[in-house]
Amino acid sequence: MDSKPTEISSSKMFGGFNKRYKHFSPTLGCSMTFHIYFPPSPQSLSKKFPVLYWLSGLTCSDENFITKSGAQRAASSESVALIVPDTSPRGLNVEGEADSWDFGVGAGFYLNATQEKWKNWRMYDYVVKELPNLVKENFPQLDTSRASISGHSMGGHGALTIYLKNLDKYKSASAFAPIVNPTNCPWGQKAFTNYLGGNKADWEEYDATNLVAKFRDVSATILIDQGEDDKFLADQLMPHKFQEACKAANVPLLLRMQPGYDHSYYFIATFIDDHISHHAQALNLP
């Protein structure tokens, strides 16, 4: 099967283009889709765009962020390309993969599963290795050596853990309502038990609150926005645990608690410009 991406849709927006692609992923063993927002072409055609990866949350695909966030306006003006992968493998028909909304399809948790049944759930390798290589080989106008990463909820967990474990690959990280301590919340415990098995030490490799003590060499401030009216705040998200871990490890964090905001894309759309600007600043440093 051809792993080279095929364009399946294109829409002009703020002078640039949202383009959706399909390709076969050897990492995941199935066809995958992803979006790229290309900003308007610069005056100098030799100039390449830096990239911002966006990782979406539970039940999402590569479409939610592109259609609902309004991020393209700021990405266009800051000349940053947006790369938005899907959230899990699809179409593999593993028994039970669609039985619950917070596990299986649409719930890859950006990890490499170790349990045989879920062996295709390797979203960590897909996001960190396969997708950047695919982009580098097929889109010469994008500069994958200048990359940052962001995400929402489960995707915020993905962005933070991937960033901390790959500080050489990303210039900055941010998140909206991230699952910062999945080893201690119901969503994370359900996913990690099934994907990774019963050894809690394996879980900690995908827990930002645990990882921040190990990977302290963070230069760019991590930006997190969290709605105070988010119904998942107390039992699933617990941003203050990550805040305490960052303080102990001397890792720069800006945690902004936003009164009245919930867990939705209305919240993301409200503050996404700040995040694009935060990343553009880091991406444009020499």
N, C-alpha and C positions, 0 to 999 in steps of 0.2 A: 504493500500500500504506500501511496505517496505521502511523505511527511512534509512536503513543501506546502505552504499555506495557499489556499485558493480564496480569492475575494468573493464573498457572497452578498454583501450589500455596501452601499456608500451613500452618505447624506452630507451635504454641505452645511456647516454651522460656524458662525463667527469667523468666516473667511477660510476656515480649514475644513477638514473632512473627518466624519466618523466612518470608519471602515471596519466591517466585520469579516473575519476569516475563519475558515475551517481547515483542519489538518489532522492527519493521523499521528497520535502521540505514542511512540515506542515506550515511553516511561509508564504510561497509564494503560496501554493496550487497547485504546479505543479512539474514535474520532472526537476531537475537541474543537470548540469555538473560542475565539477571543476577539476583543475589540481593540483598535488603536484609534485614538484621536490625533490626527496630524494637524499641527497649527499651520497658519498660512505660510507659504514658502518665503524665506528671507530674501533680501536683495542679493546677498552673496550666496550663490548656489553651493559654494564650498562649505558653508556653515551647516553643522549638523545639530539636530535638536537633542537636548538631554531628555531623559525619560523618567516618568513617575509611574510606578506600578501601583495599581489599586486592587486590593483584595476584598471581596465582598463577603457578606455575612450569611448566616443560615438561611436556607431556602432560595437564595439568590442564584442567578446565572451571570453571564458576562453582560447582560443587557440592563440590569437595574440601575447601575451607576450611570451608564451612558444616557439613559432616558430620563432619569429623575434628579440628578445632582446639580445640573447646570455648571459643572466644573469647566466646561469647554470655554466659557467666556474668559475666565482668568488664565486658563492654559494657552489660549490664543494670544492674549496680550503679553504673557510672560514667555512665549515661545517654548513651552514645555509640552512634549508629547505624552499622552496618557495611554497606558497599556493595561487592559482589563481582562484577566483570564476568567474562566468559569471556576466554580467552587468545588467540583468533584469530578471523577470520571462519570460517564453516562452511557447507558445502553449495554452494560455488561450483564444485566439480568442476574446478579448475585441474589440468592434467596434472602429476603428480608431487607433489601437495600432501600426500599421505598415504604417501609412499614411505619416509620415515624419521621416527623419533620426535622428533628434535631440530630439525626444520625443517618449515615449512608449517602444517598443521592442528595446533592446540594449541601452536604455537611462534611467536607473532606478534612477540615481542621488544619490544613497546611502542614501535615506531618507525613512521615513514611510509615505506613502500617507494618507491623511485624507478624500479625496473626494471619495464617494461611488463607482463611476465607476472604480477607480484605486486602490481599497482597497487591492488588492493582491501585489501591488508595495510596498513591505516592505523590501527593500534591506538593510536598516540600521540594522534592527533586524536580518536579515539573516547573515550579515557580523560580527556583534558584538556579537550575542548570538548563533544562531543555528549552524553556521559553526564551530566556535571554540569548541563547545560541541561535535559535530559530530567527529571532528578530535581527540579530547581528548579520546573519547570512543572507537574509531576504530583504532587509530594509536599510539600504546604505545611507539614507538621509537621517537615520537615528543613531545617536552615540550612546551605546549601552555601557560604555565605561563611565559615563556620568549618569548615575541612576539613583533614585530615591524610592521609598516605599511607604504606602499608607493603606488604611483599610478601616472597616467598620465591624464592630462586634466580634464574631469569629474571625473576620478578616483583620480586625485590629490586633487580635491575638497573633495571627499569622505575620502581620507586618512587624510587630515588636520582636517576636522570637526570631524571625528570619534576619532582621536587622542586627540584633545582638550577636547572633552566631556568624554573621558575615559582614563585619564592620569594614572590611576591605572592598566590598562590592557596592555598598550604598552610602551616599553622602549624608542622608538624613532619614528620619522616620517620624510618622505621626499616626494618630488613630482617633477614631470616633467611638466612644462607648466600648472600648476593647474588653475582651475576656482576659484579664491580666493574670489571673491565678487559677487556671483551669483545674489544677489538681485538687482544689478546695471548693469547687462549685458543681452543681448537678450536671450542667451541660458537659463540662470537661470530664467529669468522672465517668459519665455514660460513654462518651466517645473514646476516652483513653482505655477504659476496660476492654472495649470491643476491638479497637485498632491495635493496641499495644500490649494487652494482657495484664496480668495482675501485679507485675513488679513496679512499685511506685517510683523507683529510681529511674526507670525508663520514661515515666511520665514527666519527670522534672526537666528532661531535655527539651520539652516543649512548653515550658511554663515561664513566662517573662519575669515573674516575681522571683523565681529561683535563679534564672539565668543572669539577671542583672548583677548579682554578686560575683559571677565568674567572669563576665565580659565588661570590664569597667572602663575600657579605653574609648569612651564615647565623647566625641568632641562637639558635635552639633546637638543643641537642645532637642529633646524629644517633646513633641507637642501632642497633648491629649485634650480633646473636648468631651465633656460628659454632661448630659442633660440631668438636671436634678429631679425631673418628673419622670424619669425613665423607670418603668415598672420592673426592670431587671436589675436595677442598681444595687440593691441590698444583698440579694442572694446569689446573683450570677456574676456581676461585674467587679465590684469591690475595688475601685481604683485606688483607694487610700493604701491598700496593701502594697501596690506597686510603688506608690509615692514614698512609703516608708523604706522600701528596699532600695530605691534610687538614692534617697537621702543617706542611708547607711553606706552605700557603695560610692557616694560622691559623683553620681551620674546626673547630668543636668536635665531636669524635667520641668516643663510648664504644664501643669494640670489645671484646666479651666472648667470649673463647675458652672453650668449655664442654667440659671433659674427658669423654670417653666417649660423647658424643652424635654421631649420624650426620646424614644429610640428610633424614630422614623427618618425617612429621607427628607422631611421638612427640616429637621434638625441639621442633617448633613448639608443640605442646600444653603442653609443660613450661614454656615461657617466655613464652607469649602474654599472660598477665596483666600481666607487667612492661611489655610493649609497649602494651597498652591503657591502662594507668596513665600511662605516658610521654606518650601522645598526649592523654589526658584533661586532664592538667596544662596542656599547651600550648593546648588548645582552649578551656579555661575561663579563660584569662588575659583581662583586659579589653582 
